[in-house]
């Protein structure tokens, strides 16, 4: 079943490649007729919503801004944008407001100096949001699994607990695709999250709700996790920053279903990391989430005149070549480092990347990881995929089509191609490690196109190869917003070697000067 379906999708993918220049116009026209028109998100009216998390924390602890005012601004904004994007699955608005008042009372007592507060609780009073798969005690934690409907987290995940310990206040949890196993965001419990730039386009996944809430200023910082691009793809599709840390530096404990299930080996490929609108927030957020892991050297200054810069415009052999606007963004970024720091940008071609999706899949298969055993574990009896596909047609299944599709291709055999992929992977990893022996970054597309139409992600599943390969390689990667193309955000990735997260984050801070950072789908009407 899996091989037949995969072959069918491969045929559709190649067909779309040759017809794409024409089909995109036709599909766009049909969407405009039959799809609900995009509802512009209300303008941003409160200037507090335009400050970074580090700026908010400074203003709160120095009593230049009341914590309650900051919290109320974000609570009001969440409530205002939710009907337009459907990003929030659960919230603790009143509790968050009460906790903000407690912060103001604490500050009024003067028990600590601002410097002491910055050292002990650097995010005191700052609101934050979480992908719903990441536990926030008392809030929904279903991961979009219909059988888990009504499930509530009974404790904080480690990531949430670290943010609380730093003084931040959780406000919302946000929507994900079923099982968090797709690169758009829709499930049968909470429905579809809409891309605020264009409601007909994919918001990305699996951290799509978080990205949509962040870009519409419903949150200033968020937490996601990433198995194949789940932080970086939605960050790219929504014009924000997202960082997938080096493997093993941020705890995934408390996530559902991976850590709570039997599959703790997914830790090797899944990374929990920060998402935000402002690049300057990334170092502090990662320091907090990693519990100040000293291997990351986050306080180390990066001199890019001594950093080698490589760039990849496209992976060889993939049917969907990056759009010209995305290739141009990669070249502009490479040229920026040449002109600003005098370092020669070197084009890089690695033939193994033509099978990047299959290499990722083979590494997951090598570990005998079958994530969908967890999704079906809550159901009585064996779920038959063929029967479920039939039920989907008549809207009788408790599963979404992308979830079933991935469950089918997950069943790939350990055949000769699988072992060839493992050999290619070993070769690819060694080439990257050779590059990263020195301080280096590689710049490349996050995704080969701007957000595609929501219902056309399945034929383009191989496109996640641009992100997924770095999960199994274990390298740190930062998505950097690279502006707008035809009204839609695009992004690029900066990659470096293990525990060199400080270099990719520093690259994001530098490229903020070139591309302008966060691309907002909202207008501004500051009162």
C-alpha positions in Angstrom: 0.0 0.0 0.0 2.7 2.4 1.0 4.9 1.9 -2.1 1.9 2.2 -4.5 0.8 5.4 -2.8 4.3 6.8 -2.8 4.7 6.0 -6.5 1.3 7.7 -7.3 2.4 10.8 -5.4 5.8 10.8 -7.2 3.9 10.7 -10.5 1.7 13.6 -9.4 4.7 15.5 -8.2 6.5 15.2 -11.5 3.4 16.1 -13.4 2.9 19.2 -11.3 6.6 20.2 -11.9 6.1 20.4 -15.7 2.6 22.0 -15.5 3.3 24.3 -12.5 3.9 27.5 -14.5 0.4 27.2 -15.9 -1.4 25.2 -13.1 -0.6 27.8 -10.5 -2.6 30.5 -12.4 -5.5 28.1 -12.9 -5.5 26.9 -9.3 -5.2 30.5 -8.0 -8.2 31.5 -10.1 -10.3 28.6 -8.8 -9.4 29.3 -5.3 -10.5 32.9 -5.7 -13.9 31.7 -6.9 -14.6 28.9 -4.5 -12.4 29.6 -1.5 -13.4 32.1 1.2 -11.6 35.4 0.5 -8.8 36.4 2.8 -10.0 38.5 5.8 -7.4 41.1 6.6 -6.2 40.8 10.2 -7.1 43.9 12.3 -4.3 46.5 12.5 -1.9 46.6 15.4 -2.9 49.5 17.7 -0.8 49.1 20.9 2.9 50.1 20.7 3.7 47.5 23.4 3.0 44.8 20.8 5.9 46.1 18.8 8.6 45.7 21.4 10.9 42.6 21.6 10.7 40.3 24.5 14.1 41.6 25.9 12.8 45.2 25.6 9.5 44.3 27.4 11.4 42.6 30.1 13.6 45.6 30.6 10.7 48.0 30.7 8.8 45.8 33.2 11.6 45.3 35.7 12.6 49.0 35.5 8.9 49.9 36.1 8.7 51.8 32.8 5.7 49.7 31.9 3.2 47.8 34.0 3.3 44.1 33.6 -0.5 44.1 33.6 -0.6 46.6 30.8 1.7 44.4 28.7 -0.4 41.3 29.5 -3.7 43.0 28.7 -2.3 44.2 25.4 -1.5 40.6 24.4 -4.7 39.1 25.8 -6.7 41.7 23.9 -4.7 41.0 20.7 -5.1 37.3 21.0 -8.9 37.6 21.3 -9.0 40.0 18.4 -7.0 37.9 15.9 -8.3 34.5 16.8 -11.5 34.7 14.7 -9.3 35.6 11.7 -6.6 32.9 12.0 -7.9 30.2 14.3 -4.5 29.7 16.0 -5.3 29.3 19.7 -6.6 26.0 21.0 -6.7 26.9 24.7 -5.8 29.9 26.9 -5.4 31.0 30.4 -6.2 34.7 30.0 -7.5 35.5 33.4 -4.8 33.5 35.2 -2.2 35.3 33.1 -3.6 38.7 34.0 -3.7 37.8 37.7 0.0 36.6 37.5 0.9 39.9 35.8 -0.7 41.8 38.7 1.4 39.8 41.1 4.5 40.8 39.2 3.6 44.5 39.5 3.1 44.0 43.3 6.4 42.3 43.6 8.2 45.1 41.8 6.4 47.8 43.9 7.9 46.2 47.0 11.4 46.7 45.8 12.7 43.4 47.1 15.2 43.2 44.3 17.1 45.6 42.1 16.6 45.6 38.3 20.0 44.0 37.9 19.2 41.2 40.3 15.9 40.6 38.6 17.6 40.4 35.2 20.0 37.9 36.5 17.5 35.7 38.3 14.4 36.1 36.1 15.4 37.7 32.8 11.9 37.4 31.3 10.0 38.5 34.3 6.4 39.3 33.3 6.8 38.6 29.5 3.9 36.7 28.0 4.7 33.6 26.0 2.8 31.0 24.0 3.4 27.3 23.2 2.7 24.8 20.5 -0.1 22.6 21.9 2.0 19.5 21.9 4.3 21.1 24.5 2.7 20.8 27.9 1.3 23.8 29.8 -0.4 22.6 33.0 -4.2 22.9 32.8 -4.3 23.6 29.1 -5.3 21.4 26.2 -2.6 18.9 24.9 -4.1 16.8 22.2 -1.7 17.1 19.4 -4.7 17.2 17.1 -5.4 13.5 17.7 -9.2 12.9 17.7 -8.9 10.1 20.2 -7.2 12.4 22.6 -9.9 15.1 22.4 -10.4 16.7 25.8 -6.9 15.7 27.0 -5.4 18.3 29.3 -1.7 18.6 30.4 -1.4 17.6 34.0 2.1 19.3 34.3 4.3 21.7 32.5 6.8 20.4 30.0 10.4 21.1 30.8 10.5 23.9 28.2 7.5 25.5 29.7 8.9 25.1 33.2 12.2 26.7 32.2 10.4 29.7 30.8 8.3 30.1 33.9 11.4 29.9 36.0 12.8 32.8 34.0 9.7 34.8 34.9 7.7 34.5 31.7 4.0 33.9 31.9 2.2 31.3 29.7 -0.9 32.6 28.0 -2.0 30.3 25.1 -1.3 27.0 23.4 -1.7 26.8 19.6 -2.9 24.6 16.9 -1.0 21.7 15.2 -1.8 19.1 12.5 -2.9 15.7 13.6 0.0 14.0 15.4 2.2 17.0 14.5 3.2 15.0 11.4 2.5 17.4 8.5 3.8 20.7 7.2 0.4 22.4 7.3 -1.9 22.8 10.3 -5.4 21.3 10.4 -7.1 18.6 12.5 -10.5 17.3 13.3 -10.7 18.8 16.8 -9.8 22.5 16.2 -10.0 22.8 12.4 -7.6 24.6 10.1 -5.3 27.5 11.0 -5.3 30.2 8.3 -2.3 31.9 6.9 -2.8 35.6 7.8 -1.1 36.7 4.6 -3.5 34.7 2.4 -6.1 32.4 3.8 -5.9 30.0 0.9 -2.2 29.3 1.6 -0.6 26.9 4.0 0.3 28.3 7.3 3.0 25.6 7.7 3.4 22.9 10.2 3.5 21.4 12.5 4.0 24.6 14.6 1.6 26.5 12.3 -0.7 27.9 15.0 2.2 29.4 16.9 3.7 31.0 13.8 0.4 32.6 12.8 -0.2 33.9 16.3 3.3 35.4 16.5 3.2 37.1 13.1 -0.1 38.7 13.9 1.3 40.1 17.2 -0.8 37.8 19.3 2.4 36.7 21.0 5.9 38.0 21.3 7.7 34.7 21.9 6.7 31.1 21.4 8.0 27.6 21.8 7.8 24.9 19.1 9.4 21.6 18.3 10.9 20.3 15.1 11.2 16.8 13.7 11.3 17.6 10.0 11.0 21.4 9.8 8.1 22.0 12.2 9.6 25.2 13.5 11.3 26.4 10.4 8.7 25.9 7.7 5.9 27.8 9.6 8.4 30.5 10.5 9.2 30.9 6.9 5.5 30.8 5.8 4.7 33.6 8.4 7.7 35.8 8.1 9.2 35.3 11.6 12.4 33.8 13.2 12.5 30.2 14.3 15.5 28.2 15.6 16.0 24.4 15.6 18.7 23.8 18.2 21.5 21.3 18.1 20.4 17.8 19.0 20.2 17.2 22.7 20.5 20.7 24.2 16.8 21.3 24.9 14.7 18.8 26.8 11.6 17.4 25.0 10.2 16.0 28.3 6.5 16.7 28.7 5.7 16.8 25.0 2.8 14.7 23.8 2.8 12.2 22.3 6.5 11.5 21.7 8.0 11.7 25.2 4.9 10.5 27.0 4.7 7.5 24.6 7.2 4.7 24.2 9.2 6.4 21.5 11.7 8.4 23.5 14.3 7.6 20.8 12.7 10.4 18.7 14.7 12.7 21.0 17.6 12.1 18.6 15.8 13.9 15.8 13.3 16.2 17.5 14.4 19.5 18.9 12.4 22.0 21.0 13.2 25.6 20.2 12.3 29.2 20.2 10.1 31.2 17.7 9.9 35.0 17.7 9.4 38.2 15.7 12.7 39.7 16.7 16.1 38.1 16.0 17.6 39.8 19.1 15.4 37.6 21.3 16.8 34.3 20.1 20.0 34.1 22.2 18.2 34.7 25.5 15.3 32.4 24.6 17.7 29.5 23.7 19.8 30.1 26.8 16.6 29.7 28.9 15.2 26.7 27.0 18.6 24.9 27.1 18.9 25.6 30.9 22.0 27.5 30.0 23.8 24.7 28.3 27.4 25.9 28.2 28.2 23.9 25.0 26.3 26.5 23.0 28.6 29.5 23.8 25.6 31.8 23.4 27.6 34.7 25.0 30.4 34.4 22.5 30.7 37.2 20.0 30.9 36.1 16.3 33.4 37.8 14.0 32.1 37.0 10.5 35.3 38.1 8.9 36.6 34.8 10.3 33.6 32.7 9.4 33.5 30.8 6.2 30.2 31.3 4.3 28.8 28.7 1.9 25.5 28.8 0.0 23.2 26.4 -1.7 20.6 27.8 -4.1 18.8 24.5 -4.7 19.2 20.8 -3.9 20.1 18.8 -7.1 17.5 16.6 -8.7 14.4 17.6 -6.8 11.4 18.2 -9.0 10.4 21.4 -7.4 13.2 23.9 -7.9 13.2 27.0 -5.6 11.5 30.0 -7.1 13.7 32.8 -8.5 12.8 35.1 -5.6 14.1 32.5 -3.1 17.3 31.8 -5.0 17.8 35.6 -5.2 17.4 35.9 -1.4 20.0 33.2 -0.8 22.4 35.0 -3.2 21.7 38.4 -1.5 22.5 36.9 1.9 25.8 35.5 0.6 26.7 38.8 -1.1 25.9 40.6 2.2 28.5 38.7 4.1 31.0 39.2 1.3 30.5 43.0 1.1 30.1 43.6 4.9 32.8 41.3 6.2 35.1 40.6 3.3 34.6 36.8 3.5 34.3 34.9 0.2 30.9 33.2 -0.2 31.4 29.8 -1.7 28.7 28.0 -3.7 28.2 24.4 -2.4 26.9 21.4 -4.3 26.3 18.1 -2.5 24.8 15.4 -4.7 23.5 13.4 -1.7 21.0 16.2 -1.1 19.0 15.1 -4.2 17.5 12.4 -1.9 17.2 14.5 1.2 13.7 13.5 2.1 14.4 9.8 1.5 17.6 10.1 3.6 15.6 11.6 6.5 13.0 8.9 6.1 15.6 6.1 6.1 17.2 7.5 9.3 13.8 7.5 11.0 13.2 4.0 9.7 16.6 2.8 10.9 15.6 3.6 14.4 12.5 1.5 14.0 10.4 4.6 14.8 6.8 4.2 13.9 5.1 7.4 15.2 1.7 6.3 14.1 1.6 3.4 16.4 1.2 6.0 19.1 -1.7 7.7 17.3 -3.5 4.4 16.9 -2.7 3.2 20.4 -5.6 5.2 21.8 -8.0 3.3 19.5 -9.5 -0.2 19.9 -8.1 -2.7 17.4 -6.0 -2.3 14.3 -6.6 0.7 12.0 -6.6 -0.3 8.4 -5.3 2.5 6.2 -7.2 1.5 3.0 -10.5 1.6 4.9 -9.6 4.9 6.5 -8.7 6.5 3.1 -12.2 5.4 1.9 -13.8 6.8 5.0 -12.0 10.2 4.5 -13.7 10.6 1.2 -17.1 10.5 2.9 -15.8 12.5 6.0 -16.4 9.5 8.2 -12.8 9.0 9.4 -11.4 10.3 12.7 -8.1 11.0 10.8 -7.0 13.6 8.4 -5.8 12.8 4.8 -2.3 14.1 5.4 -2.0 12.0 8.5 -3.1 8.9 6.7 -0.8 9.7 3.8 2.2 10.0 6.0 1.2 6.8 7.8 1.2 5.0 4.4 4.6 6.2 3.3 6.0 5.5 6.8 5.6 1.8 6.0 8.5 1.9 3.5 10.5 -1.4 3.4 14.1 -1.7 4.4 15.1 -2.6 0.9 18.3 -1.9 -1.0 17.3 1.7 -1.6 17.0 2.1 2.1 20.5 0.9 2.7 21.8 3.0 -0.2 20.2 6.0 1.5 22.0 5.2 4.8 25.3 5.1 2.9 24.6 8.4 1.2 23.6 9.9 4.6 26.9 8.8 6.1 28.8 10.4 3.2 26.7 13.6 3.5 27.2 14.0 7.2 31.0 13.6 6.9 31.1 16.3 4.2 29.2 18.7 6.4 31.4 17.9 9.4 34.5 18.6 7.4 33.0 22.0 6.4 32.1 22.7 10.0 35.5 21.9 11.5 36.1 25.6 11.0 33.6 28.2 12.0 31.3 28.2 9.0 27.7 28.7 8.0 25.7 27.3 5.0 22.9 29.5 3.6 20.1 27.8 1.7 16.3 28.0 1.2 14.0 27.0 4.1 11.4 25.9 1.5 11.6 26.0 -2.3 8.5 28.2 -2.7 6.4 30.7 -0.7 3.4 29.1 1.1 1.6 26.8 -1.3 -2.2 26.4 -1.4 -3.4 24.6 1.7 -4.8 21.6 -0.2 -1.8 21.0 -2.4 0.8 20.0 0.2 0.6 16.3 -0.3 1.9 16.2 -3.9 4.8 18.4 -2.7 5.7 16.3 0.3 9.3 15.9 -0.8 9.8 19.7 -0.4 10.4 19.2 3.3 13.7 17.7 2.4 15.2 21.2 2.6 14.5 21.2 6.3 14.2 17.5 7.4 17.7 16.5 6.5 19.1 18.7 9.2 17.1 17.0 11.9 18.8 13.7 11.3 22.1 15.4 10.9 21.6 17.1 14.3 22.9 20.5 13.2 21.6 23.8 14.5 19.5 25.8 12.0 17.8 29.2 12.1 15.0 30.3 9.8 15.5 33.9 8.7 12.6 35.9 7.1 13.8 37.1 3.7 11.0 39.5 2.7 7.9 39.2 0.6 7.4 37.6 -2.8 4.1 38.2 -4.6 2.5 39.1 -1.3 3.8 36.0 0.6 6.7 35.6 3.0 9.8 33.7 2.1 12.7 32.5 4.3 16.2 31.1 4.2 18.1 28.9 6.6 21.5 29.4 8.2 23.1 26.1 9.3 26.3 25.4 11.2 28.0 22.6 13.1 27.0 20.8 16.3 26.7 23.2 19.3 27.4 26.2 17.0 24.0 27.6 17.5 25.5 31.0 18.4 26.8 31.3 14.8 23.5 30.7 13.1 21.7 33.0 15.5 24.4 35.7 14.9 23.8 35.3 11.2 20.1 35.9 11.7 20.8 39.1 13.7 23.1 40.3 10.9 20.7 39.4 8.1 18.0 41.3 9.9 19.8 44.4 8.7 19.5 43.2 5.1 16.0 41.8 4.9 14.3 43.9 7.6 13.3 41.1 9.9 9.7 40.2 10.7 7.3 40.5 7.7 4.0 41.7 9.2 0.6 40.7 7.6 -1.0 43.5 9.6 -1.1 47.3 9.2 -0.2 49.6 12.1 -2.5 52.1 13.7 -0.7 53.0 16.9 -2.7 55.1 19.3 
